[in-house]
Amino acid sequence: RSPWLARDLLEYWRRFHYWMWEYYVDFVYLPLSTYLARTFGPREASLLALFLTFTVGTSIVHWVHYPAPFVTALVLGLLFGLASLFHGIFSKALQRSRWGTAFTWLTVFFLYILAYPAYGLGWGVHDFFEFLRR
């Protein structure tokens, strides 16, 4: 947990992300899913909170930290949110399946293949469409 006690860079990132996960669950996800559970059922509220937090969080964090236009960051955030929602809906089936781990890594690979031109090269949505058109 405590990233400031890490002995090397790899351990620092592992500890940092663990701390961020605790913060996310305690201060963002649980309050939002509790609030949404007043209107929706518990499972639907949980999945909607997952989708919203991943979409908004990924969009904002990547827009702030990387040189991508806001619309591109929003579109990629939406894709990350949809992938998280899909994995949330089918989590039990994926965990039981022998293909669950492979499917998870294929999803991550696909998302990062899409994200690299936006965040690594600074592409906008127009650049993506121009690339796909050719």
N, C-alpha and C positions, 0 to 999 in steps of 0.2 A: 504494500500500500504506500507508504511514505516515499514519494519519488526523490526527495532530498537525501535519503539514506542510501541511494543506489551506488553500487561500486563501479559500474561502467555504463556506457550509453545504452546498450541493449536492455539492461535491467532497469534503467531509468524509464524508458518508454513503456516497458511492461507494467511497471508500478504506476506510471502516470495515467495510462489508460484504465487501469483498475480503479484508480481514484475518480477519474472522470465518469466511469460507469456508475459508481456509487452515487455521485453527485446527480447524475442524470436520473437515475431511478428514484432517489429520495426527493429531489426538488422539482423535477419536471414531469417525468412519466407518471408516477403514482398520484400526485395531485390532479393531473389532467385526466387520467383514467377514472379516478374517483368522481370528479366533476361530471364527466361524460356518462358515468354509470347511472346518474339520476334520470337521464333521458333514454339511454340504450341499455341493453342487457350487459352484464359484466364482461362477457367474451367480446361482444361488439365494441364496447367502450375501450377495452384493452387494445384491440386491433386498430381502432381509430386513433387512439393516442399514440400507438407505435408509428402508424403512417404519418400522422401530422408532425410528430417530433422529428422523425427522420427526414421528412421532406423539408421542413422549415430549417431544422438544424444544419443539415448538409448544405442546403442552399446558402445560408448566411455564412457559415464557417468557411466554405470554399470561396465564396465571393470576396470575403474579407482577406483571406490568406493567399489567394492566387490571382493572377492577372486575367480573369475571365469576365466577360460582360455579365451583368446581373441576370439577364434573361437566360443566358446559357447556364448559369449556376442554378437558376430556378428550374429549368428543364431537367438538368442532371439530378438535382435534389428530388424532383418528382419521380424520376426513374429509380433512384436509391430508395425512396419511400415506398414505391410500388413493389420493388423487389423484397423489401423488408416485410411488407404486408403479405405478399405471396408466401414467403417463408414462414410468417407467423400463422397463416391460415393452415398451411400443410405441415407444420412443424412435427406433429406426432407421426405422420406418415413418413416424412423424410428421416426422422430418427430411427424408425423401424426398418426402413429400406436399406439395402446394402449400397444403393446408389445415392443416398442422402449426402454424404460427404463430397462425392464427386460433383453432384448437382450444385451444392453450395459453392464449391470452388469455381465451377463454370460460371455461375452467376457473378461472383466477385470478379473473375477475369473479364467477363463481358462488360461489366460496369466500368472497370478501370481502363479497358480498351477504349471505351467511349469518352472517359474522363480525361485521358492523356492529351488529346488534341486541344481540349478546352483549357485545361489548367497548365499543361506543359508548353503548349504553343500559343495560347491566348486566342483560340478560335472563338468566334461567335456563332450563333445559330445559323446565320447566313452562310458561313464558311462550311458548316456541316452539310447543309443542303447542296451547296456547290460541289463539294467533294463527292457526295452520293450521286449527284446528277452525272458526273463524268464517269 
